[in-house]
Amino acid sequence: MSAAPLVTVDAATRPPRTTHGPCAYTETPDEPAARPVPLPPDPRRTPSRGSVRVTLATNHGPIGLTLDRAAAPCTVQSFLHLVRKRFYDRTPCHRLTAYPTLSVLQCGDPSGTGEGGPGYRYRDELPTDLPPAPTDPTGERRVYARGVLAMANAGPDTNGSQFFLVYANSALRPHYTIFGEVDGAGLAALDRIAAGGVAPTAEDPAPVDGAPALPVTIRKAVRWHHH
């Protein structure tokens, strides 16, 4: 008798793995990690109280973040996991916007392309109490205030590793999870970066959205533990 053929299951055919806790972090095989990292821990009870401090040590000085577990427990848990795994170390902040209604610095993609992530996604934890944006006659947009730390996404429930720092009040639909805020030193650093403007290109000599003219690198992301 001939031996049965060996069946191999490649990553494309097996269903993506999902963690079993309430956050249900789910692999994205079609969007592999820009830098290898395991799925985050997902305990039965997600920590949902208190705040955690993280500093992004950048080439423009420290950007201090206070993460709010109550506002977005699954997001904070994932972010701290990526900090612990050094996913954000030596990564660029690839996008600066300078619209009157959108003023943010976007970071968190090790590939620097705006396409990269951690190889998993998870659900939104959207804010419900933001004031309406006075500049929006439709009433759909809300104020993401100066100092807000929020997740970037590619549509509903597609959070990964990319996040944005708001350096001037911005008007956005409330489709982006807010999970913390930037400290005073961080805002001063953001102001310096924003003052440099967006890097001009051959197609657009005066862009308002693109790579920052003053390149920004997160040298290291560090969590502070309370003693």
C-alpha positions as CSV (number, residue, x, y, z in Angstrom):
1,M,0.0,0.0,0.0
2,S,1.2,3.5,-0.7
3,A,1.4,5.9,2.2
4,A,-1.2,8.6,2.4
5,P,0.1,11.9,1.1
6,L,1.2,14.4,3.7
7,V,-1.3,17.2,4.1
8,T,0.2,20.6,5.0
9,V,-2.0,23.4,6.1
10,D,-0.5,26.7,5.1
11,A,-1.3,30.0,6.8
12,A,-3.6,31.0,3.9
13,T,-6.0,28.1,4.4
14,R,-6.3,27.8,8.2
15,P,-8.7,30.3,9.8
16,P,-6.9,33.2,11.4
17,R,-6.2,32.8,15.1
18,T,-8.2,34.8,17.6
19,T,-7.5,35.3,21.3
20,H,-10.2,33.9,23.6
21,G,-10.7,36.9,25.9
22,P,-13.1,39.8,25.6
23,C,-10.8,41.7,23.2
24,A,-10.6,39.0,20.6
25,Y,-7.4,40.1,18.9
26,T,-7.5,38.4,15.5
27,E,-4.6,37.6,13.1
28,T,-4.6,39.3,9.7
29,P,-2.9,36.7,7.4
30,D,-3.5,39.0,4.4
31,E,-1.7,41.8,6.2
32,P,1.3,40.3,7.8
33,A,3.1,42.1,10.6
34,A,5.6,44.8,9.6
35,R,7.7,43.5,12.5
36,P,7.1,40.1,14.0
37,V,5.1,40.2,17.2
38,P,2.7,37.7,18.9
39,L,-0.9,38.3,19.6
40,P,-1.5,40.3,22.8
41,P,-2.5,38.7,26.1
42,D,-6.3,38.7,26.4
43,P,-7.2,37.8,30.0
44,R,-10.8,37.1,30.9
45,R,-10.9,40.4,32.7
46,T,-9.4,43.2,30.7
47,P,-7.8,45.8,33.1
48,S,-10.2,48.8,32.8
49,R,-9.3,51.1,35.6
50,G,-6.5,53.7,36.1
51,S,-4.0,55.1,33.8
52,V,-0.6,54.1,32.5
53,R,2.3,56.4,31.5
54,V,4.4,55.7,28.4
55,T,7.1,57.9,27.0
56,L,8.0,58.0,23.3
57,A,11.6,59.0,23.2
58,T,11.9,60.8,19.8
59,N,14.6,62.7,18.0
60,H,12.6,65.8,18.8
61,G,12.5,65.1,22.5
62,P,10.2,63.1,24.8
63,I,6.5,62.7,24.0
64,G,4.8,61.6,27.2
65,L,1.5,59.7,27.0
66,T,-1.1,59.0,29.6
67,L,-3.1,55.9,28.6
68,D,-6.7,55.7,29.9
69,R,-7.7,52.1,30.6
70,A,-11.3,53.0,31.3
71,A,-11.8,54.7,27.9
72,A,-10.4,51.9,25.8
73,P,-9.2,48.8,27.8
74,C,-8.5,46.6,24.8
75,T,-6.6,49.3,23.0
76,V,-4.5,50.2,26.0
77,Q,-3.7,46.5,26.5
78,S,-2.6,46.1,22.9
79,F,-0.6,49.3,22.9
80,L,1.3,48.2,26.1
81,H,1.9,44.8,24.6
82,L,3.5,46.5,21.5
83,V,5.6,48.7,23.8
84,R,6.8,45.7,25.8
85,K,7.7,43.8,22.6
86,R,9.6,46.9,21.4
87,F,7.5,47.0,18.3
88,Y,7.6,50.8,18.3
89,D,11.3,51.2,18.9
90,R,13.3,52.7,16.0
91,T,10.1,53.5,13.9
92,P,9.2,56.6,11.9
93,C,6.1,58.8,12.3
94,H,5.2,58.7,8.6
95,R,2.4,61.2,8.3
96,L,1.8,64.8,9.2
97,T,-1.4,66.6,8.3
98,A,-1.8,70.4,8.4
99,Y,-5.4,71.0,7.3
100,P,-7.4,73.6,9.3
101,T,-9.7,70.7,10.4
102,L,-7.1,67.9,10.7
103,S,-3.9,68.5,12.5
104,V,-2.2,65.3,13.5
105,L,1.1,63.3,13.5
106,Q,0.6,59.6,12.7
107,C,3.0,57.0,13.9
108,G,3.2,53.3,14.7
109,D,4.1,51.7,11.4
110,P,7.6,50.2,11.4
111,S,7.6,50.1,7.6
112,G,7.0,53.8,7.4
113,T,4.6,53.3,4.4
114,G,1.3,53.9,6.2
115,E,0.4,50.3,5.3
116,G,2.1,48.4,8.0
117,G,0.7,46.9,11.2
118,P,1.2,44.3,13.9
119,G,-0.4,41.3,12.0
120,Y,-3.6,41.5,14.0
121,R,-6.6,43.7,14.4
122,Y,-9.2,44.3,17.1
123,R,-12.5,46.1,17.6
124,D,-13.2,49.8,18.1
125,E,-13.8,51.4,21.5
126,L,-15.3,54.6,20.3
127,P,-15.8,57.8,22.2
128,T,-19.5,58.8,22.8
129,D,-19.1,62.2,24.6
130,L,-17.2,64.4,22.2
131,P,-18.5,67.9,21.5
132,P,-19.7,68.6,17.9
133,A,-17.2,70.3,15.6
134,P,-18.3,73.9,15.1
135,T,-16.8,73.9,11.6
136,D,-19.1,71.0,10.5
137,P,-22.6,72.1,9.4
138,T,-23.7,68.4,9.0
139,G,-23.1,67.8,12.7
140,E,-21.4,64.5,12.0
141,R,-17.9,65.5,13.0
142,R,-16.7,65.8,16.6
143,V,-13.8,67.7,18.1
144,Y,-10.7,65.6,18.7
145,A,-9.0,68.1,20.9
146,R,-5.4,69.2,21.0
147,G,-3.5,66.6,23.1
148,V,-5.7,63.6,22.2
149,L,-4.1,60.2,21.5
150,A,-6.2,58.1,19.2
151,M,-6.0,54.9,17.0
152,A,-5.7,55.2,13.2
153,N,-7.7,52.6,11.3
154,A,-8.8,51.5,7.8
155,G,-12.5,51.2,8.6
156,P,-14.6,49.7,11.4
157,D,-12.8,47.3,13.8
158,T,-9.4,47.4,12.0
159,N,-7.3,48.8,14.8
160,G,-3.7,47.6,14.8
161,S,-0.5,49.5,15.8
162,Q,-0.9,52.9,14.1
163,F,-2.0,55.8,16.2
164,F,-2.2,59.6,15.9
165,L,-1.3,62.5,18.1
166,V,-3.5,65.6,17.8
167,Y,-1.6,68.9,17.9
168,A,-4.5,71.3,17.2
169,N,-8.3,70.8,17.6
170,S,-9.5,68.6,14.7
171,A,-12.9,67.8,13.3
172,L,-13.4,64.0,12.7
173,R,-16.2,61.6,12.6
174,P,-16.1,59.8,15.9
175,H,-14.8,56.6,14.3
176,Y,-11.4,56.6,16.0
177,T,-10.7,55.1,19.4
178,I,-9.3,57.7,21.9
179,F,-7.1,56.0,24.5
180,G,-5.1,58.7,26.1
181,E,-3.5,62.1,26.0
182,V,-0.2,63.8,25.3
183,D,1.7,65.7,28.0
184,G,3.0,69.3,27.8
185,A,6.5,68.4,26.8
186,G,5.0,66.1,24.1
187,L,2.8,68.9,22.8
188,A,5.8,71.2,22.6
189,A,7.6,68.6,20.5
190,L,4.6,68.2,18.3
191,D,4.4,71.9,17.8
192,R,8.1,72.0,16.6
193,I,7.4,69.1,14.2
194,A,4.2,70.8,12.9
195,A,6.0,74.1,12.4
196,G,8.4,72.3,10.0
197,G,5.5,71.5,7.8
198,V,4.9,68.7,5.4
199,A,7.8,67.6,3.1
200,P,7.3,69.0,-0.4
201,T,7.3,66.6,-3.4
202,A,7.7,67.1,-7.1
203,E,3.9,66.8,-7.6
204,D,3.0,69.0,-4.7
205,P,5.4,71.8,-3.6
206,A,3.2,72.9,-0.7
207,P,1.5,69.8,0.6
208,V,-0.8,69.7,3.7
209,D,-0.7,65.9,4.1
210,G,2.4,63.7,3.8
211,A,5.7,62.9,5.4
212,P,6.9,65.5,8.0
213,A,9.5,67.8,6.6
214,L,11.4,67.3,9.8
215,P,11.7,63.5,10.0
216,V,10.4,62.0,13.2
217,T,11.7,58.8,14.7
218,I,10.5,57.0,17.9
219,R,13.8,55.8,19.2
220,K,12.3,53.9,22.1
221,A,8.9,53.6,23.7
222,V,9.0,53.1,27.5
223,R,6.3,52.2,30.0
224,W,6.6,53.8,33.5
225,H,5.8,51.6,36.4
226,H,4.4,53.1,39.6
227,H,6.4,52.3,42.7
